[in-house]
Amino acid sequence: MRLSLRFILPLALTLAAIAYAVIPLVDKFTLQWFVRDLDIRTSLIANTIQDPLRDLVREGSRTKVLRFFDRIMQDERLFAVAFCDPSRRMIYKTAVFPASITCASDGGDALVSESRLVNLQRGPIHVAIHRVESEGTAYGYLMLVHDMSFVQRRSDDTKKYIFYLFAAIGAIVSLVTVVIAEISWRGWVAGLKAVIRGEAFGRGETTKVPPRELRPVARDLRALIRDLESERRARDESQINWSADTLRGILRNDLKGEEVLIVSNREPYIHMRRNDRIEVQRPASGLVTALEPVMRACSGTWIAHGSGNADRETADSTDHVMVPPERPAYRIRRVWLSKEEEAGYYYGFSNSGLWPLCHIAHTRPIFRTADWNTYLTVNRRFADTVVREAKTADPIVLVQDYHFALLPRMIRERLPEATVITFWHIPWPNAEAFGICPWGEAIIDGLLGSSILGFHTQFHCNNFIDAVDRYVEARIDRETFTISYGGDQTAVRRYPISIEWPLNSKTMQKPLLECRADVRKRNGLTADAVIGVGVDRLDYTKGILERFLAVERFLELEPEWIGKFVFVQIAAPSRSSIDEYQNFDARVRALARRINDKFSNKLHEPILLKIEHYDPDDVYEYYRASDLCFVSSLHDGMNLVAKEFVASRDDERGVLILSQFTGASRELPEALIVNPYNVDQCAGALKTALTMPPAEQRDRMRSMRGLIQEFNVYRWAGRMLLDAGQMRMRSRLFARADRGRKRVPLRSV
């Protein structure tokens, strides 16, 4: 031990001296890195906005220019914006633009761009001046001022990480020293030489096997280094360009190729027999739209109810089928349900009970004991299937939606080492409304079997936490949003779902003008007809009736649009065996007929109602052919139709009218946000959309497309998998620490 102390004390002093010398260099390089980053950002902003800015400057409207600057300043780091004319006279500036900053420059008239740092009383700022041009001629200078106070915060974080790094190095080396001191002198010297040369870590072609006494230490060090690298990559998530390849990389590197299973009620490919041939259908489901590209990237197993009448014919002897048919990338494991089970579990408890309970759409939920018992039975059957499909004791299982509220707990009981990520795709009601469910405590207990429980919005996370607090005995940490229940911890997280980018559809290769011409020809519309589109399942939560009433009111207020405007409503039949859905179908058809009778003319009817299943490629054609898309959900978790419409418009035209009661409205404020219950407001939004100038359409659409590109479905899935990876890493570190405490000390030789 005296030998160990003689080594450890000089080591600690040396590490402290190195850290003291490194920190000023870190500050210097951190500042240089962020200044270079801001130079790139300002150049990108200037190049992006110079065309729309030119139009606004020529128009001469101060209000429009400043409103345009305010939209640019939504970036949290951008502090102020100003514009100077070619003679360097400042003519527009935002309210907080520093009075001491002018357009004057040492660069002369040939200045293209320059930047400098300025210290103000509020702290340092970064000032960039860019010459903006139109057709090779400068029409002024754009000044962008960034707040640099975040640099100090990042510098403090970096110092903290450096301290932790040196502390970890000191602890690791100290541990190795203490262990090695317990073995023979010769073994200690040989082992130390191997560690110094790097041979104990198995690197290089001349790798030697470490001494037997050091093998456990080397193995633990290798694992610790991999874990530290994985944690660093997780912290750099914001810098990741999210794609299918990125997702595969996470599985390969951060999760070490871990097994991924997805469980959902609906399968992504349904085989249906039509006369003598079998057709493959892709259901109109937001869940399937989001998860299918994830599974193509993960190459895992998707466990789902086999609902097609030809599903058994196309599955193999173990109930598996490889998909997609044209290019198999993963497999579906189908679970078979009887008609009675489907009626009780799916149509009964799930969609007559939980669905209306969670959606504030003024439809009374129906709860029956027989339906609950069937729901319990089906959840147990899916749990059995997960256990049989798992090839390891600790798979990652993604449980999807309200059909399987009990499944996480059942999986946890059978596979205690599994990481269960449950995502609730629909809203979670407030605690008082949730109390209507007679088996609410059992549902909460089932969901708390999850390692991670995800919702679309923070509001839904808060509602779930409140329900747990009210109905079960659990310890809730509202700062970290974790729940300790029954000896396990559940992290409650917000993961806004999205779609793949770019869209994987052959329709995106079809010219937009050709899409317009084909849609008009197919529906008997004139070449100058203005088209609005709505795409939904035929569900009472989607606000289809309210949408039709808005069209009616719009034509009453703006009769000149009669015969010019047509609204195409694509409504996929859904849950038609439930009485409420049958009644809703009849009401939708009746309202469409009444409005068409009221406003019909020789050209076309104002509403084209298409109650049938549409392939996604056909839906995208309608998106690309339309002038506006109307999403009027009365209550929705996210609503991916809004994001699909935006992603399909690579021409940066078209207008999105979006209900304030969707999760998407929190991410796409550039849409025309409406209250679907306010018919006059929705009618006004239709007029605004149809008369919106092309330049404004482009600005709104460009902003929304940028967000969807960055926050796509791969990022949604990747964030969950990265969180799962960190959770698994911590669990394994704790397990190794426990094993280390129990390990018998090495015998001295």
VENMOMO-V892804 format. One record per helix or strand of 2 or more residues. SS is the DSSP state (alpha for helix, beta for strand). FROM is the first residue (numbers start at 1). LEN is the number of residues. If there is no record, write none. Layout:
<<SS,FROM,LEN> <SS,FROM,LEN>>
//
This chain:
<<alpha,2,58> <alpha,62,11> <beta,78,7> <beta,90,4> <beta,113,8> <beta,123,12> <beta,137,11> <alpha,149,33> <alpha,185,13> <alpha,199,3> <alpha,212,24> <alpha,237,3> <alpha,244,11> <beta,260,4> <beta,270,5> <beta,277,5> <alpha,286,13> <beta,301,5> <alpha,311,4> <beta,320,4> <beta,330,6> <alpha,339,20> <alpha,369,21> <beta,396,5> <alpha,402,3> <alpha,407,8> <beta,419,5> <alpha,431,4> <alpha,440,8> <beta,452,4> <alpha,458,14> <beta,475,3> <beta,482,4> <beta,488,7> <alpha,506,4> <alpha,512,11> <beta,530,8> <alpha,540,3> <alpha,544,14> <alpha,559,3> <beta,565,8> <alpha,579,21> <beta,607,5> <alpha,616,10> <beta,628,4> <alpha,640,9> <beta,655,5> <alpha,663,4> <beta,672,3> <alpha,679,12> <alpha,694,17> <alpha,713,30>>
//
